[in-house]
Amino acid sequence: MAKKKLEGTVEIEGSKFEKAIGEFSRDAYLDYGEYVNCHRHLAYIQDGVKVSYRRLIYAATQFPKGRDIPSTTLISSVAAYHPHGLTGIEDLNANLVKSGIFSGSGFFGSTSIDGTDSPHAAPRYTKNRLSDLYWDLMGRLIKEVPYVESPVGALEPEFLPTPLPMCLYMKNLVSGLGVGISTIYPNFSPESLYQAYIHNNPELLEPNVDLFIDKANSELKRLWETGKGRVIYSYKISRSLGPDGKTEGILFEGDTGLFTPSVKRFGKLQEEGKVFMEDMTDIGGPKLFIGRVPGARGITIDDIESLCRKICYSASTYVLNVTDGKTAFRIPLYDWLDISFKNYNKLITAVNKKRIEKTKFDIVVLESTPAIVDYVLNKNPKATDKEIQDALGLDEAIVCAVMSKPISTLRKNKDNSARLKDLKALLKELRAFDPVKYTEEIIKKM
């Protein structure tokens, strides 16, 4: 017996639609999936930033440069673009500080190598701001990117002006759980991403944290060419003496933003009195010493080292899923870097061109000022701007720029030679500007 097509009336906000319930459910789920994947949980192709990250960073650009502000003020300002949950934004704010994108004062959280987590202080106790480096990196460019309407109506940038995908060098792994698509982005240093890009050589990739990559067993080339590949990160371990200078053991060293070793394997040995663990974290970073209890039987330093080597690494397959705002797809690492780097250079070239035109205009204004002042004060005090233009053969914009100054300033007619010299030197510098070289210098500081 054939199944009957279930139909019904669906009412939404007072409007009625005659549609099969199955079709309505399917369409609603597809709309939801598109929104989650393309506007919430995946990094944008142009800047490598998830939308919540972009809103918080953009919000930071709306405060004065170089001035720390209460973290609560910055976090709450994100509501002007979208009502994100504050708890998630608090964690994100701490991550941006630890990644150097924000500068901050206060405690923004830490995790020891044994997995013990010390959460960040409440935002009311901390202050932070966009770092000076990122002001230099995107300050002049932020007005050059396209703007779109946010869910609450305010305009926000479609993407951030950054030369490399930001999610690839955050100190904590960035992940995205969408509909039918799950992503964890790998971690590489900005300098190694750039070197790998310009030499088209993924073997030059290095982590942006105090770990190392097992390149012999990782799939960097596959990730480079297809956007999917295994990357093996490992802690640095070495034989060492304990704090007493006598006890032998193994020292773990490395940042904990990507993963922490499963030291629980040493729990039973610790209960049996064969080993002990001591957190030796210092200003140099997280450290953990696993030592052999003096006189312990049934275990050697070789046994401890062997077990340490089994837990010191993480081998995960990473997939570079991104969105262009319309669809979600996987992108090879090289292609992603190419898009991001070229887009940044395009933006900075456009800004430099505008600065050249502005400087040329300022020079002409200063050079024309004496003639205009002389004409107005000594020849025709009642002259209109149009009469001045015709008499001196100057453009309307030049005359307007000079005549917009107070008459008292025009009467003084100070010597502008020093200012002209500075402007001409600036013009020469702007004309010699090399966007690629400039971007290289920025990346070295990231």
C-alpha positions in Angstrom: 0.0 0.0 0.0 1.5 3.3 -1.0 2.2 5.8 1.8 0.2 8.9 1.8 2.0 12.2 1.7 1.6 13.9 5.0 0.5 17.5 4.5 -0.6 20.2 6.8 -0.7 23.9 7.5 2.4 25.5 9.0 1.9 28.8 10.7 4.9 31.1 11.3 4.5 34.6 12.8 0.9 34.8 11.8 1.5 33.6 8.2 0.2 30.3 6.9 1.9 28.1 4.4 0.5 25.1 2.8 3.5 22.7 2.6 4.2 19.1 3.4 5.5 18.8 7.0 8.5 16.8 5.7 9.4 19.4 3.2 9.1 22.2 5.8 11.3 20.3 8.3 13.9 19.6 5.6 14.0 23.2 4.5 14.2 24.4 8.0 17.1 22.0 8.8 19.0 23.0 5.7 18.6 26.7 6.6 19.8 26.0 10.1 22.8 24.0 8.8 23.8 26.7 6.4 23.6 29.4 9.1 25.7 27.3 11.6 28.3 26.3 9.0 28.6 29.5 7.1 28.0 32.1 9.8 29.0 30.6 13.2 31.3 27.7 13.5 33.8 27.6 10.6 36.7 30.0 9.9 36.1 32.5 7.1 38.4 31.9 4.1 39.7 35.5 3.9 41.0 35.8 7.4 40.8 32.4 9.0 38.6 33.8 11.8 35.3 32.5 13.3 32.6 35.1 13.5 32.8 35.3 17.3 36.5 35.9 17.2 36.1 38.6 14.5 33.4 40.5 16.5 35.5 40.5 19.7 38.6 41.7 17.8 36.7 44.3 15.9 35.1 45.5 19.1 38.6 46.1 20.5 39.4 48.4 17.6 36.6 50.7 18.7 38.5 51.6 21.8 41.5 54.0 22.0 44.8 52.6 21.0 47.2 51.7 23.8 44.7 52.0 26.6 43.8 49.0 28.7 40.1 48.7 29.3 38.2 46.5 31.7 37.6 43.1 30.2 34.0 43.2 31.1 33.6 46.4 29.0 35.2 44.8 26.0 33.3 41.5 26.3 29.9 43.2 26.7 30.5 45.4 23.7 30.3 42.4 21.5 26.5 42.5 22.1 26.4 45.5 19.7 26.9 43.0 16.9 25.4 39.7 18.2 24.1 38.4 21.5 26.8 35.8 22.0 27.0 33.9 25.3 29.3 35.7 27.7 31.0 32.6 29.0 32.2 31.6 25.6 33.4 35.2 24.9 35.3 35.2 28.2 37.2 32.1 27.2 37.9 33.6 23.8 39.1 36.8 25.3 41.6 34.9 27.4 42.8 32.9 24.4 43.4 36.1 22.4 45.5 37.5 25.2 47.6 34.3 25.4 48.0 34.3 21.7 49.4 37.9 21.7 46.5 39.3 19.6 45.4 41.2 22.8 47.6 42.7 25.5 46.3 42.2 29.0 46.9 42.7 32.7 45.7 40.1 35.2 45.4 36.3 35.1 44.1 34.8 31.9 44.3 31.1 32.8 46.8 28.3 32.5 47.0 24.5 32.3 49.8 22.4 33.7 51.3 19.5 31.9 49.5 17.0 34.2 46.2 18.5 33.0 45.4 20.6 36.1 43.5 23.6 34.8 43.6 27.1 36.4 40.8 29.1 34.9 41.1 32.7 34.0 40.1 35.3 36.5 36.7 36.8 36.2 36.7 39.6 33.6 35.9 42.2 36.3 39.4 41.6 37.7 41.3 41.9 34.4 42.0 44.5 31.7 43.1 44.1 28.1 43.1 45.7 24.7 44.2 45.1 21.1 48.0 44.7 21.1 50.1 47.4 19.5 51.3 44.9 16.8 47.7 44.2 15.7 46.9 47.9 15.6 49.8 48.3 13.2 48.7 45.2 11.3 45.1 46.1 10.8 44.5 49.6 12.1 44.7 51.5 8.8 43.1 48.6 6.9 40.0 47.9 9.0 38.1 50.6 7.1 39.0 49.2 3.7 37.3 45.8 4.1 33.7 45.3 3.0 31.1 45.8 5.8 27.9 43.8 6.3 24.9 44.2 8.5 25.2 42.2 11.7 22.2 40.2 13.2 21.3 43.2 15.4 21.6 45.8 12.7 25.0 47.4 13.3 27.6 47.2 10.5 30.6 44.9 11.0 33.5 43.9 8.8 33.0 40.9 6.5 36.6 39.8 7.4 39.6 41.1 9.2 42.7 42.4 7.4 45.3 39.8 8.4 48.0 38.3 6.2 47.6 34.8 7.4 44.6 32.7 8.6 44.4 33.6 12.3 43.0 30.2 13.5 46.2 28.5 12.3 48.5 30.2 14.8 46.4 30.7 17.9 48.1 29.3 21.1 45.0 27.1 21.8 43.5 24.8 19.1 40.6 26.4 17.3 37.7 24.0 16.5 34.3 24.2 14.9 31.4 21.8 15.2 28.9 22.5 12.5 26.1 20.4 10.9 27.6 17.4 9.3 31.0 18.9 9.4 33.6 18.9 12.3 36.9 20.8 12.2 40.0 21.2 14.4 42.6 23.5 12.9 46.3 22.6 13.3 48.8 25.0 14.8 51.8 26.6 13.0 53.9 29.7 13.7 53.2 32.7 11.5 56.8 32.9 10.3 56.9 29.2 9.3 53.6 29.5 7.5 55.0 32.4 5.5 58.3 30.6 4.7 56.4 27.4 3.7 54.2 29.5 1.5 56.9 31.5 -0.4 59.0 28.4 -0.9 56.0 26.1 -1.5 57.5 23.6 1.0 55.3 22.3 3.9 58.4 20.8 5.5 59.2 24.3 6.7 56.1 24.4 9.0 56.8 24.6 12.7 54.4 24.9 15.7 53.6 28.3 17.3 53.9 26.7 20.7 56.8 25.2 22.6 56.3 21.7 21.1 57.8 20.1 18.0 56.3 18.4 15.0 57.3 14.8 14.1 57.7 15.6 10.4 58.8 12.1 9.4 55.5 10.6 10.5 53.2 13.6 9.9 51.3 14.2 6.6 52.3 17.8 6.0 52.4 17.4 2.2 48.9 15.9 2.2 47.6 18.8 4.3 49.4 21.3 2.1 47.9 19.9 -1.1 44.5 18.6 -0.1 43.6 20.3 3.2 43.5 17.1 5.2 46.4 15.4 6.9 47.8 14.0 10.1 50.1 16.2 12.2 52.0 14.8 15.2 52.9 17.2 18.0 55.2 16.2 20.7 56.5 17.5 24.0 60.2 17.8 24.7 61.3 15.1 27.1 64.7 14.5 28.6 66.5 12.7 31.4 67.0 15.0 34.2 67.7 15.3 37.9 64.9 16.3 40.2 64.7 19.5 42.4 67.0 17.8 45.0 69.7 17.5 42.4 70.0 13.7 43.0 66.8 11.9 42.0 66.8 10.8 38.4 63.7 11.1 36.3 62.2 12.5 33.1 61.4 16.2 32.5 58.4 17.1 30.3 58.5 20.6 28.7 56.1 22.3 26.4 53.0 24.5 26.1 49.7 22.9 26.9 47.3 24.7 24.6 47.2 21.9 22.0 47.0 18.8 24.3 48.2 17.5 27.7 49.9 14.1 28.1 47.9 11.3 29.7 50.0 11.1 32.9 47.3 9.1 34.6 49.2 6.1 33.4 51.7 6.9 36.2 48.9 6.9 38.8 49.2 3.2 39.8 53.0 3.5 39.9 52.7 6.5 42.1 50.3 4.6 44.4 52.9 1.8 44.6 55.6 4.2 45.7 57.7 3.7 42.6 57.5 7.2 41.0 56.5 10.7 41.9 55.4 13.7 39.9 56.3 17.3 40.6 55.1 20.4 38.8 58.3 22.5 38.0 56.6 25.2 35.9 58.5 28.4 35.9 58.8 31.7 33.9 60.1 29.6 31.0 56.8 27.7 30.7 55.1 24.5 31.9 57.3 21.7 33.1 56.6 18.4 34.8 59.2 16.1 36.4 58.4 12.4 36.8 61.0 10.9 39.0 61.9 7.4 40.2 61.5 7.0 44.0 65.0 6.2 45.4 65.4 2.5 46.1 62.1 1.6 44.3 62.2 -1.9 43.0 60.7 -3.3 39.8 61.2 -0.1 37.8 64.1 1.6 36.1 64.7 5.0 34.6 64.5 3.3 31.2 61.0 2.0 32.0 59.9 5.5 33.0 61.3 7.1 29.9 59.7 4.4 27.7 56.3 5.1 29.2 56.8 8.9 28.9 57.6 8.6 25.2 54.3 6.7 24.7 52.3 9.6 26.1 54.3 12.7 25.0 52.7 13.1 21.6 49.3 13.7 19.9 48.6 12.4 16.4 45.5 13.9 14.9 44.1 14.2 11.4 43.3 17.8 10.7 40.8 19.0 8.1 40.8 22.6 6.8 37.1 23.3 6.5 36.3 26.9 5.8 33.4 29.1 4.5 33.1 31.9 2.1 29.8 32.9 3.7 27.7 31.0 1.2 29.0 27.4 1.4 31.4 25.3 3.5 34.3 23.4 1.9 37.8 22.0 2.4 40.8 24.0 1.2 44.4 23.0 0.7 46.7 24.8 3.2 48.8 26.4 0.4 45.6 27.8 -1.3 44.4 29.2 1.9 47.7 31.0 2.6 47.7 32.3 -1.0 44.3 33.8 -0.7 44.9 35.4 2.7 48.4 36.8 1.8 47.3 38.2 -1.5 44.2 39.8 0.0 46.2 41.5 2.7 48.7 42.9 0.1 45.8 44.1 -2.0 44.3 46.0 0.9 47.6 47.5 2.0 48.4 48.6 -1.5 45.0 50.4 -1.8 45.6 52.1 1.5 49.1 53.2 0.5 47.7 54.6 -2.8 45.2 56.7 -0.8 47.9 58.0 1.5 49.9 59.0 -1.6 47.0 61.0 -3.0 46.3 62.6 0.4 50.0 63.6 0.8 50.1 65.0 -2.7 47.0 67.0 -2.0 48.5 68.4 1.3 51.6 69.4 -0.5 49.7 71.4 -3.1 47.6 73.0 -0.4 50.7 74.2 1.4 52.3 75.4 -1.8 49.2 77.3 -2.8 48.5 78.9 0.6 50.8 82.0 0.2 49.3 82.9 -3.2 45.7 82.5 -1.9 46.4 84.5 1.3 48.0 87.3 -0.7 45.1 87.5 -3.1 42.5 87.5 -0.3 44.2 89.9 2.0 45.8 92.3 -0.4 43.9 92.2 -3.7 40.3 91.1 -3.2 39.2 90.7 0.4 35.6 89.9 -0.6 36.5 87.3 -3.2 34.5 84.2 -3.4 36.1 80.7 -3.7 35.1 80.7 -7.3 36.7 84.0 -8.0 39.9 82.8 -6.3 39.9 79.6 -8.4 39.5 81.6 -11.6 42.1 84.3 -10.7 44.8 81.8 -9.6 43.9 78.8 -11.8 43.5 76.5 -8.8 41.2 73.5 -8.2 38.1 74.0 -6.1 39.3 71.4 -3.5 42.6 73.3 -3.0 40.9 76.7 -2.5 38.3 75.2 -0.1 41.0 73.5 2.0 42.9 76.8 2.4 39.8 79.0 2.9 38.3 76.6 5.5 41.0 77.8 8.0 40.2 80.7 10.3 41.1 84.2 8.9 43.4 84.7 11.9 45.4 81.7 10.8 45.6 83.0 7.2 46.8 86.4 8.4 49.7 84.8 10.2 50.7 82.9 7.1 53.5 81.0 8.8 56.5 79.6 7.0 55.5 76.2 5.8 58.9 75.1 4.5 59.6 72.6 7.3 56.1 71.0 6.9 56.5 70.9 3.2 59.9 69.2 3.6 58.4 66.5 5.8 55.5 65.9 3.5 57.8 65.5 0.4 59.9 63.1 2.4 56.8 61.1 3.3 55.6 61.1 -0.3 59.0 59.7 -1.4 58.7 57.0 1.2 55.1 56.1 0.2 56.1 55.8 -3.4 58.9 53.5 -2.5 56.6 51.3 -0.4 56.9 47.6 -1.0 53.7 45.8 0.3 55.4 42.4 0.2 58.4 43.5 2.2 56.2 45.3 4.7 54.0 42.2 5.2 57.1 40.1 5.7 58.3 42.4 8.5 54.8 42.3 10.1 54.8 38.5 10.0 58.2 38.3 11.7 56.8 40.2 14.7 53.6 38.0 15.0 
